[in-house]
Amino acid sequence: MFSAPVISCPPVDATAPLTDTRPTAGAARPARPARVLVLGANGRFGRAAVSAFASAGWHVTAQVRRDTATTEAARRQGIEVVLASFADRLPDKPGTGTDQASAPGGSEHVPAATQHEALVQAARQADVIVHALNPDYTQWDSHMPAHTAQVVDLALQGHALLMLPGNVYNFGCELPPVLAESTPFVANTPKARQRITLEAALVQAGRQHGLRSVVIRAGNFLAPAGQGETWLDLGMGRKLAQGVYSRMSSQDVPTAWAWLPDLAQVFVQVAERREVMAGAEQPRHQVLHYAGHTLTDSDFKSALERVLGTRLRIAHFPWWMLRLLAPVAPMFAALVEMRYLSERPHRLDDTRLQALLGHVAPLTPIDACLHAALAKQPVETGQVAIAATRAG
């Protein structure tokens, strides 16, 4: 894979101004629907992206590793589904014994997604590729470099804009309270180093091969029920059925959160402005921040009480237990490593995103988000039946 700086590395040219120079109303429209290829379409963000692009009238191709009830339903809705896998590790270069996943320039020799012709064809036809692959949290170090190299190769098969959902890990464990596109990266945690390396690979692919890419950075995910576990499931809401709110932080600090359907809508709206981002004066790699919700523990508790229709008792999240089990449970170790995100106040500044869109970014009220997120949560007698009152 491409070599990458990992210390105090801000996004290259990420804050170049964007000016909307799209044709005025009445200009000729393309004869065919725009096409998007969503990689990792069975994942949390992948599902949201497929739904959002399809609802906006795009031709959607969804890459998945295996058929599920979800993919069958997608086919019935006109989504093109491609079954293909990405290698979790790359083979050694012949005669060198060097793993391509960490070798500079290694992606030039990597087959795109195991040479799956249908996937390569979809990439060549795509206007946009959404990189929603997300390996298990405990396997980022080994799997993410290989996935990145293969996705870059796949994107270079055509002329698509490569879009990646980013997170705040890049800013390290002492992240400042306001995060802008110009905020320096600090590689003082393993997850920070891994994400910095990923984004640096996109920068280098733009410089060396002309790849156009954009990272849209957001806070912790909140997802509709049935679309994967989030901190709401694993943390704050783990004991809601017993009328208990699990407080994640020792102090009531504001932190950044993104409702996945909102973030997916942002991806669509940015994708529809891809001609603006492809202007001659624009950098090949760009970064945008999506503010989403900025919420304290108290905000979450109050919103959950409104949604559930009952008062909640407070208990502290058992970080001590995760630390105790971390030596034998890699996932617990990974979660403890990221505890600082609940202790450090932070929010994302999305001024640049709003300037590109020409309006405020999508933001579903937090109560409506929690209605949808808790649709399948069991509740005690006397609490509001969430499944019957969910928003939408």
Secondary structure, 3 states (H helix, E strand, C coil): CCCCCCCCCCCCCCCCCCCCCCCCCCCCCCCCCCEEEEECCCCHHHHHHHHHHHHCCCEEEEEECCCCHHHHHHHHCCCEEEECCCCCCCCECCCCCCECCCCCCHHHHCCHHHHCHHHHHHHHHCCEEEECCCCCHHHHHHHHHHHHHHHHHHHCCCCCEEEEEECHHHHCCCCCCEECCCCCCCCCCHHHHHHHHHHHHHHHHHHHHCCEEEEEECCEEECCCCCCCCHHHHHHCCCHHHCEEEECCCCCCCEEEEEHHHHHHHHHHHHCCHHHHCCCCCCCEEEEECCCEEECHHHHHHHHHHHHCCCCEEEECCHHHHHHHCCCCHHHHHHHHCCHHHHCCCEECCHHHHHHHCCCCCCCCHHHHHHHHCCCCCCCCCCCCHHHHCCC
